[in-house]
Amino acid sequence: MSRINISLPESMKAFVEEQVAQGGYGSISEYLQNLITQDQKRKMQEHIE
């Protein structure tokens, strides 16, 4: 698996950490992968319509 390093403002970092804790994600990576997958599906759906 490849790595990507990102920088976030402290407020966004706190939000992501809260989503991981509350959403049952195993890690920040899992949360971000889920967001990217949702975005990919949305864009594919837009393309179909």
PEURCOR-V623457 format. One record per residue. N is the residue number from 0. SS is DSSP state (a for helix, b for strand, c for the rest). BURIAL is + if it has 24 or more other C-alpha atoms within 12 Angstrom, else -. Layout:
# PEURCOR-V623457
N	SS	BURIAL
N	SS	BURIAL
This chain:
# PEURCOR-V623457
0	c	-
1	c	-
2	c	-
3	c	-
4	c	-
5	c	-
6	c	-
7	c	-
8	c	-
9	a	-
10	a	-
11	a	-
12	a	-
13	a	-
14	a	-
15	a	-
16	a	-
17	a	-
18	a	-
19	a	-
20	a	-
21	a	-
22	a	-
23	c	-
24	c	-
25	c	-
26	c	-
27	a	-
28	a	-
29	a	-
30	a	-
31	a	-
32	a	-
33	a	-
34	a	-
35	a	-
36	a	-
37	a	-
38	a	-
39	a	-
40	a	-
41	a	-
42	a	-
43	a	-
44	a	-
45	a	-
46	a	-
47	a	-
48	c	-
